[in-house]
Structure formats: structure tokens, C-alpha cells
Amino acid sequence: MVRSISALADRLLSRLVPAGHADAASCYYEQCGARHSRYCCYYPDDGVTICGSCVYRP
């Protein structure tokens, strides 16, 4: 289940990341509230961290 959520988050983030970004050095879930988190990826070439929406995670 977690793997499928992670794959979905990767696909969603790939649509948000502007063209020209190098591959992410690290991607992780960041807590953004009680039982809520968002999926973030750090792009070292640009010094940018891009995060998805804060969503409920049971």
C-alpha cells in the first residue's frame, strides 16, 4: 500500500516539477499536521524542495 502511494506521489510531483530539473537527491514524507503528511523531493542542482499537498494518512 505504501509503495503504491509513493509511486502515485512520484507521478504527481513529476507533473509539478518544471522541465530542466535534475533528478531528486531525496524524497520523503514530511509531517504537516496530526496524521497528515506531504511528499517532498529535494533537487540539489537547483537548491529547490518541491512538496505535494498535505493529505491525511491513517
Helices and strands as residue ranges (DSSP letters): H 2-16, E 26-33, E 36-43, E 48-51, E 55-56
